[in-house]
Amino acid sequence: MGATAFETEVQAGRDAASRRAWPEAYEAMTAASSAGELEPEDLERFAKAAWWTGRTNDSIAARERAYAGYVERGDVERAAFAALTLRREHAVKLNASAAKGWLARAERLLADRPDSPSIGYLAIAHAELARQRGELDHALEHIERAQEIAAGSDDPDLQAWALMRRGQILISRSELEDGWGLLEEVSVAAVGGELGPYTTGAVFCNVIETSRELADLVRGREWSDAAKRWCERQTISGFPGICRVRRAEIMRLLGSLGEAASEAEMACGELRDFSPFFASEAFHELGEVRLRMGELDEADEAFRQAKGFGADPQPGLALLHLARGQLDAAAASIRRSLDDTTWDKLARARLLPAVAEIGRARGDSGTVAQATEELEAIATEFPTPAIRANAELAHGISALMRGAPGEAVGRLRRAGQLWREIDAPYEAAKTVMALAEALAAEGDADGSRLELETARAAFERLGAELDARTAADALERAARDGGAPVRAERTFVFTDIVGSTQLLEAIGDEAWSDLRRWHDEMLRGCVARNGGEEVDHTGDGFFVSFPDAPSAVACAREIQRGLAEHRRSHGFAPQVRIGLHAADATKTEASYTGMGVHTAARIGAVAGAGEIVASASTIDGLDGLEVSDRRMADLKGIAEPVEVVSIDWA
């Protein structure tokens, strides 16, 4: 190819880039680059064309060449801007070290220079990093610097980025009205075509993401529609995938599960090679949708893909464990994610409802109470309908577990009304399921069945097959037994192998399985001989109910004596701790709920290896029972200390 042809290709690439005909620009610039040396400005056009057609590696390579050209020319401002853009592109590819290096290079180039747009973008980069660390005041200081520079420049994109980031920071500070005012202002500028294509797309994505964080479905639907129309007008490959992820999130919350699945699947295909960061979000969203549709294996695979790309796919992953009956795995999974999310209250607000749901399934009323308290505090600071609805739902679940169905009914009715106001039908139906349980516990069997019918119809309409089956099963049980859980006086026993993790590591998987099998058979024999009822068996512990305290005590002592005898005759048996507490509880299906159950579990947790600990109220009045170490115990999740004793069994 001669020089004239080279110049022809360069001009063709420039013309196509000016029309934002990115595929055409990419082909022309590729041909020109193979035939001659492009100027830095043309290399930037080449980089943009590569980026918009989904070729991020080519984009980075072309921009690095542009950076080198600007440095050689002595154009510090353009070199710094190229460095900042490279920092952003490496960040979305999860190349953290390279992103950090390019940021440092931009800082060095711009040190001691007069104000310029590049310095404004540098300030925005520092604001983004400060916000990620939770340093919101520090982030605002950087944004104010960027706005000061933008006011004296003719760069509308710089002003838009500064306004957008300021709005997001204000919302993180719970200044919702002021934050939304800025985001809507910059969104209007994007719709009006006042901004560059990348800034326009970024504005749409960030506004929709903020809507999703707050579960503000009205705004989210409005701006996702605007983003879709904009993406459809562009001849681009990668960016529609980012838009689709956000749109899928909104569609899922609105109950359009089929449409959400379609958008998420398309996003996964568009983003797999474009950006690991956004691909992880696409697979995460696909998993959340598949989970709601009851497609557990497909959800599992999507969450695995999301983790492979670097995402923490919560709360969906924990709820998948819950749907499969893996209660301990569900609790551990959501707890790890919550512990990793410290300052971001909106992120915690998305996790805490799952904490409450899993805690309810495990009979852990203390965890549910803690999640409820935190959700209530967040709802006070961020009083959006969705966060308030989740707080009311958690309050209802907590009240139900405390044996206060009347309070639960009121809370759950308020939660359901809030979900209906924001048109979130799946969440509303889940709340109706809890309301049905509360009504049954209150003795309103007819009202409970009516709510179950409502929930089943809603799940069937949404295509949430697993939830629809759950509602149908509940209706069958209600028809079979009259539907109303009953209050019962029982003595509850919790057992647990002490140091099971260390023991597993010491003896290995095969020996541990044999030991667990022997342990389970031995305990079940003791329970049966003493008239107990196995309520639950998770991990290496049992939850057992007895009709009275003497039979529970007899079983606990038989267990410890059996273990001691096995040590004498065989040389080893695991150390087990046991807790007992007699209380009035609500019997639902094959389980029990209420504060008494939670108290029994917490008493078991304070027992030591080989110890039986009971509440003093349980054993007081029993003849011939030797006890020791009577003391007041502070139990996790229990407001007042409980008097307990150790029961002698040797």
Secondary structure, DSSP 8 states (H G I E B T S, - for coil): --HHHHHHHHHHHHHHHHTT-HHHHHHHHHHHHHHS---HHHHHHHHHHHHHTT-HHHHHHHHHHHHHHHHHHT-HHHHHHHHHHHHHHHHHTT-HHHHHHHHHHHHHHHTT----HHHHHHHHHHHHHHHHTT-HHHHHHHHHHHHHHHHTSS-HHHHHHHHHHHHHHHHHTT-HHHHHHHHHHHHHHHHTT-S-HHHHHHHHHHHHHHHHHTT-HHHHHHHHHHHHHHHHHS--SSHHHHHHHHHHHHHHHTT-HHHHHHHHHHHHHHHTTT-HHHHHHHHHHHHHHHHHTT-HHHHHHHHHHHHHTT---TTHHHHHHHHTT-HHHHHHHHHHHHHH--S-HHHHHHHHHHHHHHHHHHT-HHHHHHHHHHHHHHHHHS--HHHHHHHHHHHHHHHHHTT-HHHHHHHHHHHHHHHHHTT-HHHHHHHHHHHHHHHHHHT-HHHHHHHHHHHHHHHHHHT-HHHHHHHHHHHHHHHHH-S--EEEEEEEEEEEETTHHHHHHHH-HHHHHHHHHHHHHHHHHHHHHTT-EEEEEETTEEEEEESSHHHHHHHHHHHHHHHHHHHHHHS----EEEEEEEEEEEEETTEEESHHHHHHHHHHHH--TT-EEEEHHHHTT-TT--EEEEEEE--TT-SS-EEEEEE---
